[in-house]
Amino acid sequence: MWQSRDDDKAKPTATGRYQATKASLNSHPLPPWFQNAKFGIMIHWGLYSVPGFAPKGKTFNELLSTDYDHAMVRNPYAEDYANAMRDPSSPTAAYHRAHYGHAPYSDFTKAFDAGLADWDPDAWASTFKQTGASYVVVTAKYADGYSLWPTQVRNPHAPDFHSKRDLMGELAAAVRRQGMKFGVYYSGGVDWTFQRRVVKTLGDYAYPGSGEDYRSYAESQVRELIRRYKPDILWNDISWPTGEKRLFTLLADYYNTVPEGVVDDRWQTTGFGTQAMSVTALRRGFDAAMKRVMKDPKAAEQAMNGGQKVAHSDFTTPEYAQHTTVQQKFWQQDRGIGGSFGYNRTESGKDYASVETLLGELATASANNGALLLNVGPSGGAGTIVPEQLSRLHGIGAWLRVNREALDGSRPWTTSGAKTSEGHQVVFTRKGSTVYVVVLGRPKGPVTVTGVDLKGRATKLGSSEAISLTSAGGGTTINDPTASDRYAPVYRIQP
């Protein structure tokens, strides 16, 4: 009966090639623009950007292993402020009492709106373009429930809990003026304005027990986003509150509206069984089992990055994790520059990944049929990107200005990785018969790649001088006589 009632609400609003069936949706090809684009920017920005606080020191996966019962209120994600502050024992609640007293979370709208007077979407778009990004994805609505556009869909629990200014529209226009694609992030599985209890465990997070009020609300908001902004990427998070038929109808309407759009893999649908798990006794049984499993750190990492089993997606989204072998399905590594996606004022330069680390992850993803979606967490309504994050973006941009040819539009080679005789990691990409060798280090003098036989004409990107190759012992020496003054030199080898 539950499924039948949910199915009855599946109402298509667009016509075209795609139908609301698994077979039809799975016939949607991965658009070349997306497979060719190896680097994108995600932005977590909202009311949580005003306090900008979360405890640091342990990753989310470490907390699942060591403090499962409080993992969701003590994690390093500053964007989870609205939930964490509801647990009086959490570090976030202590921070809130010390700085804001007993003010409700909704009070941050005042400071956020005031800061918007200094927000410059064109400056953001220009920065991301210089970084070398091909697309930008922004949090249209995070789990705190605040919408970054003047939505016409009424939230029955938090009326007018949205921006009066069309932040999404302004940013979409700025990004597209720079020649980049524009995507929207939507927290479909969780909205704390509808789900009032404190979320402390994975069970609380995974089984919120959404009612039809939220199902209708989320579906209507996503349809509004599609209609208003025609996003090139529709990036849902956590799960989806309706059954499969309603979701398939929504995705078919999206493809018929944006034929070259793409959707991620976080659309795990809801059924009667999922709803039943919201009952406290059943949820606690789930938590007891998961707590035992998560005591093994490797199991925690696998559980969080094993990928959702969904009927349809265009790409997968491992979080703070990457594949080191070629994947059949295109994937996108999602990570923050630091330990948080939203701005966290407790993080300093040493808490952010180095440019070298991020370039290594970008190149490794490209070599293995993937991409890197790097998150930026601006502060306040002004959207200030802190210097420590800007320096990483500028570093990536400087490298891509010389070496972008090796990544964008490339495909995996017959071998995705090797090592040099010095111990540096090497990854390979190709375009047709041209092979690119990316050395993840600063090699001194000739570079010997072990276990790989490379033949052809070699040049280093950024230089027109020919470099000879020598094959011996099953390896290849790239006879570049100069010490590299830049991290990750790239060699182009043509037949």
C-alpha positions as CSV (number, residue, x, y, z in Angstrom):
1,M,0.0,0.0,0.0
2,W,2.8,2.4,0.8
3,Q,4.5,1.7,-2.5
4,S,1.3,2.0,-4.5
5,R,0.4,5.4,-2.9
6,D,3.9,6.7,-3.5
7,D,3.9,5.4,-7.2
8,D,0.6,7.2,-7.8
9,K,2.4,10.5,-7.2
10,A,4.8,10.0,-10.1
11,K,3.7,12.8,-12.5
12,P,5.9,13.5,-15.5
13,T,6.2,17.2,-16.5
14,A,8.4,17.0,-19.5
15,T,8.4,15.0,-22.8
16,G,11.3,13.6,-24.8
17,R,13.5,10.6,-25.4
18,Y,13.7,9.4,-21.8
19,Q,11.0,7.5,-20.0
20,A,10.6,6.7,-16.3
21,T,12.2,3.3,-16.5
22,K,15.5,1.9,-15.5
23,A,16.3,0.7,-19.0
24,S,15.5,4.1,-20.5
25,L,17.5,6.1,-17.9
26,N,20.5,3.7,-18.3
27,S,20.5,4.4,-22.0
28,H,21.6,7.9,-21.2
29,P,25.2,8.2,-22.4
30,L,27.9,9.9,-20.4
31,P,28.2,13.3,-22.1
32,P,31.7,13.8,-23.6
33,W,32.0,17.2,-21.9
34,F,31.8,15.5,-18.5
35,Q,34.1,12.6,-19.3
36,N,36.6,15.1,-20.7
37,A,36.5,17.4,-17.6
38,K,38.9,16.2,-15.0
39,F,38.7,19.0,-12.4
40,G,35.7,20.7,-10.9
41,I,34.9,22.9,-7.9
42,M,32.2,22.3,-5.3
43,I,31.1,25.1,-2.9
44,H,29.6,24.4,0.5
45,W,28.2,27.8,1.5
46,G,25.2,28.7,3.7
47,L,24.3,29.9,7.1
48,Y,26.9,27.5,8.7
49,S,29.5,29.7,7.0
50,V,28.8,32.4,9.5
51,P,29.9,30.5,12.7
52,G,32.3,28.4,10.7
53,F,33.1,25.9,13.5
54,A,33.6,22.2,13.9
55,P,36.0,20.2,16.1
56,K,39.0,18.9,14.3
57,G,41.5,16.2,15.1
58,K,39.7,13.1,13.9
59,T,38.3,12.3,10.5
60,F,34.7,11.2,10.1
61,N,35.8,7.6,9.5
62,E,38.0,7.6,12.7
63,L,35.0,8.8,14.7
64,L,32.9,6.0,13.4
65,S,35.5,3.6,14.8
66,T,36.2,5.3,18.1
67,D,33.0,7.3,19.0
68,Y,30.2,5.8,17.0
69,D,27.5,7.0,19.3
70,H,28.4,10.6,18.8
71,A,30.0,10.5,15.4
72,M,27.4,12.8,13.7
73,V,27.7,15.6,16.3
74,R,31.5,15.5,16.8
75,N,32.6,15.2,13.2
76,P,34.9,17.7,11.5
77,Y,32.3,18.9,9.0
78,A,31.4,22.5,9.9
79,E,28.4,22.4,7.6
80,D,26.8,20.1,10.2
81,Y,26.6,22.9,12.7
82,A,22.8,23.1,12.9
83,N,22.6,19.4,14.0
84,A,25.6,19.4,16.2
85,M,24.5,22.4,18.2
86,R,21.3,20.5,19.3
87,D,23.4,18.1,21.3
88,P,24.2,20.0,24.5
89,S,27.3,17.8,25.1
90,S,28.9,18.5,21.7
91,P,31.8,20.8,21.1
92,T,29.7,22.8,18.7
93,A,27.0,23.4,21.3
94,A,29.7,24.6,23.7
95,Y,31.1,27.0,21.1
96,H,27.6,28.2,20.3
97,R,26.8,29.0,23.9
98,A,30.1,30.8,24.3
99,H,29.7,33.0,21.2
100,Y,25.9,33.2,20.6
101,G,24.2,32.3,23.8
102,H,20.9,30.7,23.2
103,A,20.2,32.2,19.8
104,P,18.6,29.8,17.4
105,Y,20.4,28.6,14.3
106,S,18.0,30.7,12.1
107,D,19.5,33.9,13.6
108,F,22.5,33.4,11.3
109,T,20.3,34.6,8.4
110,K,20.9,38.2,9.7
111,A,24.7,38.0,9.5
112,F,24.6,36.0,6.3
113,D,22.3,38.5,4.6
114,A,24.4,41.4,5.8
115,G,27.5,39.8,4.3
116,L,25.9,39.3,0.9
117,A,26.4,43.1,0.2
118,D,30.1,42.2,-0.4
119,W,29.6,38.9,-2.2
120,D,30.8,39.0,-5.8
121,P,29.8,35.9,-7.9
122,D,31.9,37.1,-10.8
123,A,35.0,37.2,-8.7
124,W,34.3,33.6,-7.6
125,A,33.8,32.5,-11.2
126,S,37.0,34.2,-12.3
127,T,39.0,32.6,-9.6
128,F,37.6,29.1,-10.4
129,K,38.3,29.6,-14.1
130,Q,41.9,30.6,-13.3
131,T,42.2,27.5,-11.2
132,G,41.5,25.4,-14.3
133,A,38.1,24.1,-13.2
134,S,35.6,22.9,-15.9
135,Y,32.5,23.1,-13.8
136,V,31.2,24.4,-10.5
137,V,28.7,22.7,-8.2
138,V,27.1,24.7,-5.3
139,T,25.0,23.7,-2.3
140,A,21.5,24.9,-3.3
141,K,20.2,23.4,-0.1
142,Y,22.3,21.6,2.5
143,A,20.9,19.4,5.3
144,D,20.3,22.5,7.5
145,G,17.3,23.3,5.2
146,Y,18.3,26.8,4.1
147,S,17.8,27.3,0.4
148,L,20.1,29.6,-1.5
149,W,17.4,30.8,-3.9
150,P,14.0,32.5,-3.5
151,T,12.1,29.2,-3.7
152,Q,8.4,29.2,-4.2
153,V,8.0,25.8,-2.5
154,R,6.8,26.4,1.0
155,N,8.5,24.7,3.9
156,P,5.7,24.0,6.4
157,H,8.2,23.8,9.4
158,A,10.4,26.8,8.5
159,P,8.5,29.3,6.4
160,D,10.7,31.8,4.5
161,F,13.8,29.9,5.4
162,H,15.5,30.8,2.2
163,S,17.5,33.6,0.6
164,K,15.4,36.4,-0.8
165,R,18.2,37.1,-3.3
166,D,18.7,34.7,-6.2
167,L,22.2,33.5,-5.2
168,M,21.9,30.4,-7.4
169,G,20.8,32.4,-10.4
170,E,23.6,35.0,-10.0
171,L,26.3,32.3,-9.6
172,A,25.0,30.2,-12.5
173,A,25.2,33.2,-14.8
174,A,28.7,34.2,-13.6
175,V,30.0,30.6,-14.0
176,R,28.5,30.2,-17.5
177,R,29.9,33.5,-18.6
178,Q,33.4,32.1,-17.9
179,G,32.6,29.1,-20.1
180,M,32.2,26.6,-17.3
181,K,29.4,24.2,-16.6
182,F,27.1,24.8,-13.6
183,G,25.7,22.2,-11.2
184,V,23.5,22.1,-8.1
185,Y,24.0,20.1,-4.9
186,Y,20.8,19.2,-3.0
187,S,20.5,17.3,0.3
188,G,17.7,15.0,-0.6
189,G,18.1,12.5,2.2
190,V,18.4,14.8,5.1
191,D,16.7,18.1,6.1
192,W,16.8,19.0,9.7
193,T,13.9,21.4,9.5
194,F,11.7,18.4,8.9
195,Q,13.7,15.9,11.0
196,R,13.7,17.3,14.5
197,R,15.6,14.7,16.5
198,V,19.3,15.1,17.1
199,V,21.2,13.0,14.6
200,K,24.0,11.2,16.5
201,T,24.6,7.9,14.7
202,L,24.6,6.4,11.2
203,G,21.2,4.9,12.0
204,D,19.8,8.3,12.8
205,Y,21.3,9.7,9.6
206,A,20.4,6.9,7.3
207,Y,16.8,6.4,8.5
208,P,15.2,9.7,9.3
209,G,11.7,8.5,8.7
210,S,10.6,11.2,6.2
211,G,6.9,11.8,5.8
212,E,5.0,12.7,2.6
213,D,5.4,16.4,3.5
214,Y,9.1,16.2,3.0
215,R,8.9,13.9,0.0
216,S,6.7,16.4,-1.8
217,Y,8.8,19.3,-0.6
218,A,12.1,17.8,-1.8
219,E,10.7,16.7,-5.2
220,S,9.1,20.1,-5.8
221,Q,12.3,21.9,-4.9
222,V,14.5,19.8,-7.2
223,R,12.0,20.3,-10.0
224,E,12.1,24.0,-9.4
225,L,15.9,24.0,-9.5
226,I,15.8,22.1,-12.9
227,R,13.2,24.5,-14.3
228,R,14.9,27.7,-13.1
229,Y,18.6,26.9,-13.7
230,K,18.8,23.8,-16.0
231,P,21.8,22.5,-14.1
232,D,24.5,20.6,-16.0
233,I,25.1,18.4,-12.9
234,L,22.3,17.3,-10.6
235,W,24.2,16.2,-7.4
236,N,22.0,14.7,-4.8
237,D,23.4,13.8,-1.3
238,I,22.7,11.0,1.2
239,S,19.7,9.4,-0.3
240,W,16.3,10.2,-1.8
241,P,13.0,10.3,0.2
242,T,10.6,8.9,-2.5
243,G,10.2,5.5,-4.0
244,E,11.8,4.4,-7.3
245,K,9.0,5.3,-9.7
246,R,8.8,8.9,-8.5
247,L,12.6,9.2,-8.7
248,F,12.7,7.7,-12.2
249,T,10.0,10.2,-13.3
250,L,12.0,13.1,-11.9
251,L,15.3,11.9,-13.6
252,A,13.6,11.3,-16.9
253,D,12.1,14.9,-16.7
254,Y,15.6,16.2,-15.9
255,Y,17.2,14.4,-18.9
256,N,14.4,15.5,-21.2
257,T,15.1,19.1,-20.0
258,V,18.9,18.9,-19.9
259,P,19.8,16.1,-22.3
260,E,23.6,16.4,-21.6
261,G,23.1,16.7,-17.8
262,V,24.5,14.1,-15.4
263,V,23.4,12.7,-12.0
264,D,25.5,11.2,-9.2
265,D,25.0,8.0,-7.4
266,R,23.5,9.2,-4.1
267,W,19.9,8.6,-5.0
268,Q,19.1,5.5,-2.9
269,T,15.4,5.5,-2.7
270,T,13.0,5.0,0.2
271,G,10.6,2.1,0.6
272,F,8.3,0.8,3.4
273,G,11.3,-1.1,4.9
274,T,13.4,2.0,5.0
275,Q,10.5,3.9,6.7
276,A,10.1,1.1,9.2
277,M,13.8,1.4,10.2
278,S,13.0,4.9,11.5
279,V,11.3,3.2,14.5
280,T,13.7,3.7,17.4
281,A,14.1,0.0,18.4
282,L,14.9,-1.1,14.8
283,R,17.3,1.8,14.3
284,R,19.1,1.0,17.5
285,G,19.5,-2.6,16.4
286,F,21.1,-1.3,13.2
287,D,23.4,0.9,15.2
288,A,24.5,-1.9,17.5
289,A,25.5,-4.0,14.5
290,M,27.2,-1.1,12.7
291,K,29.1,-0.1,15.9
292,R,30.7,-3.6,15.9
293,V,31.6,-3.4,12.3
294,M,33.0,0.1,12.5
295,K,35.5,-0.9,15.2
296,D,37.7,-2.0,12.2
297,P,38.9,1.3,10.6
298,K,39.2,-0.4,7.2
299,A,35.6,-1.6,7.5
300,A,34.6,2.0,8.3
301,E,36.3,3.4,5.2
302,Q,34.9,0.7,3.0
303,A,31.4,1.2,4.3
304,M,31.6,4.9,3.7
305,N,33.1,4.7,0.2
306,G,31.8,1.5,-1.1
307,G,29.3,3.3,-3.3
308,Q,25.5,3.2,-3.0
309,K,23.6,0.5,-4.8
310,V,21.4,2.6,-7.0
311,A,19.5,1.6,-10.1
312,H,20.8,4.5,-12.1
313,S,23.7,7.0,-12.0
314,D,26.1,8.6,-14.5
315,F,29.1,8.5,-12.1
316,T,30.1,7.4,-8.7
317,T,31.4,9.6,-5.8
318,P,33.9,8.2,-3.4
319,E,34.5,10.8,-0.6
320,Y,38.0,11.5,0.7
321,A,39.0,8.3,-1.1
322,Q,40.2,7.4,-4.6
323,H,40.6,4.5,-7.0
324,T,44.1,3.5,-8.0
325,T,43.1,1.2,-10.8
326,V,41.1,2.0,-13.9
327,Q,37.3,1.9,-13.2
328,Q,34.8,0.8,-15.8
329,K,32.3,3.5,-14.6
330,F,33.3,7.1,-14.5
331,W,33.9,8.4,-11.0
332,Q,34.5,11.6,-9.2
333,Q,36.6,11.9,-6.0
334,D,34.9,14.4,-3.7
335,R,36.9,16.1,-0.9
336,G,37.5,19.3,0.9
337,I,40.8,21.2,0.9
338,G,40.8,20.6,4.6
339,G,38.9,18.2,6.8
340,S,35.7,20.1,6.4
341,F,33.6,20.9,3.4
342,G,32.1,24.1,5.0
343,Y,34.4,26.8,6.3
344,N,35.9,25.8,9.6
345,R,37.7,28.7,11.4
346,T,39.6,26.2,13.6
347,E,41.5,24.9,10.6
348,S,44.9,26.5,9.7
349,G,47.4,26.1,6.9
350,K,48.7,22.8,8.3
351,D,45.2,21.3,8.3
352,Y,44.8,21.8,4.6
353,A,46.1,19.4,2.0
354,S,49.2,20.5,0.1
355,V,49.1,21.5,-3.5
356,E,51.3,18.5,-4.2
357,T,48.7,16.1,-2.6
358,L,45.8,17.6,-4.5
359,L,47.7,17.5,-7.8
360,G,48.6,13.9,-7.1
361,E,44.9,13.0,-6.5
362,L,43.8,14.9,-9.6
363,A,46.3,13.2,-11.9
364,T,45.6,9.8,-10.3
365,A,41.9,10.2,-10.8
366,S,42.4,11.2,-14.5
367,A,44.6,8.1,-15.1
368,N,41.9,5.8,-13.7
369,N,38.8,7.1,-15.6
370,G,37.8,9.6,-13.0
371,A,37.9,13.3,-11.9
372,L,38.5,15.4,-8.8
373,L,35.8,17.6,-7.4
374,L,37.6,19.8,-4.9
375,N,35.5,21.6,-2.3
376,V,35.9,25.3,-1.3
377,G,34.3,26.5,1.9
378,P,33.9,30.3,1.8
379,S,33.3,32.2,5.1
380,G,30.2,34.3,5.9
381,G,27.7,35.8,3.5
382,A,30.5,37.7,1.8
383,G,31.8,34.4,0.7
384,T,35.4,35.1,1.5
385,I,37.7,32.3,0.3
386,V,40.4,32.2,3.0
387,P,44.1,32.7,1.9
388,E,45.1,29.1,2.8
389,Q,42.4,27.7,0.4
390,L,43.2,30.3,-2.3
391,S,46.9,29.4,-2.3
392,R,45.9,25.8,-3.1
393,L,43.6,26.8,-5.9
394,H,46.3,29.1,-7.4
395,G,48.9,26.3,-7.1
396,I,46.6,23.9,-9.0
397,G,45.9,26.6,-11.6
398,A,49.6,27.3,-12.2
399,W,50.2,23.6,-12.8
400,L,47.2,23.2,-15.1
401,R,48.2,26.1,-17.2
402,V,51.3,24.2,-18.3
403,N,50.0,20.6,-18.1
404,R,46.3,20.6,-18.7
405,E,46.7,19.0,-22.0
406,A,47.6,15.7,-20.2
407,L,44.3,15.5,-18.4
408,D,41.4,17.2,-20.0
409,G,40.0,15.0,-22.8
410,S,42.3,12.1,-21.9
411,R,41.5,8.5,-21.4
412,P,43.2,5.7,-19.4
413,W,46.2,4.1,-21.0
414,T,47.0,0.4,-21.0
415,T,48.7,0.9,-17.7
416,S,47.6,3.5,-15.2
417,G,50.5,3.6,-12.8
418,A,54.2,2.8,-12.3
419,K,57.2,4.1,-10.3
420,T,60.5,5.6,-11.1
421,S,63.8,4.2,-10.0
422,E,63.9,7.0,-7.4
423,G,60.5,5.8,-6.0
424,H,58.3,8.5,-7.4
425,Q,54.7,7.5,-8.3
426,V,54.0,7.8,-12.1
427,V,50.5,7.9,-13.7
428,F,49.7,7.7,-17.4
429,T,46.9,9.1,-19.6
430,R,46.5,9.1,-23.3
431,K,44.9,10.9,-26.2
432,G,44.7,8.6,-29.2
433,S,48.2,7.3,-29.7
434,T,49.8,10.0,-27.6
435,V,50.8,9.0,-24.1
436,Y,51.4,11.4,-21.2
437,V,53.7,10.4,-18.3
438,V,53.0,12.4,-15.1
439,V,55.8,12.0,-12.5
440,L,54.4,12.8,-9.0
441,G,57.5,14.2,-7.5
442,R,60.5,16.5,-8.3
443,P,62.8,14.1,-10.2
444,K,66.5,15.0,-10.5
445,G,67.9,14.5,-14.0
446,P,66.9,11.6,-16.2
447,V,63.7,9.8,-15.2
448,T,63.7,6.0,-15.3
449,V,60.2,4.5,-15.3
450,T,60.4,0.9,-14.2
451,G,58.4,-1.9,-15.8
452,V,57.1,0.2,-18.7
453,D,58.5,0.2,-22.3
454,L,57.8,3.6,-23.9
455,K,58.7,4.4,-27.5
456,G,58.4,7.5,-29.6
457,R,59.2,11.2,-29.6
458,A,59.3,12.8,-26.1
459,T,58.9,16.4,-25.0
460,K,58.2,17.9,-21.6
461,L,55.0,20.0,-21.5
462,G,55.9,23.6,-21.3
463,S,59.0,23.1,-23.4
464,S,59.5,22.4,-27.1
465,E,62.9,20.7,-26.8
466,A,63.0,17.0,-27.8
467,I,64.0,14.5,-25.2
468,S,65.4,11.1,-26.0
469,L,64.1,7.8,-24.6
470,T,66.2,4.8,-23.7
471,S,64.8,1.3,-23.1
472,A,66.5,-1.2,-21.0
473,G,65.6,-4.0,-18.6
474,G,61.9,-3.6,-19.2
475,G,61.9,0.0,-18.2
476,T,62.3,3.4,-19.9
477,T,64.6,6.3,-19.2
478,I,63.4,9.7,-20.1
479,N,66.6,11.6,-20.7
480,D,65.6,14.9,-19.3
481,P,68.9,16.4,-18.1
482,T,67.4,19.1,-16.0
483,A,66.3,18.9,-12.4
484,S,62.6,19.7,-12.2
485,D,61.8,23.0,-10.5
486,R,58.1,22.2,-10.5
487,Y,56.2,19.3,-8.9
488,A,54.8,16.7,-11.3
489,P,56.6,17.3,-14.6
490,V,54.6,15.8,-17.6
491,Y,56.2,14.1,-20.6
492,R,54.3,13.8,-23.9
493,I,55.3,10.7,-25.9
494,Q,54.1,10.6,-29.5
495,P,54.7,7.8,-32.0
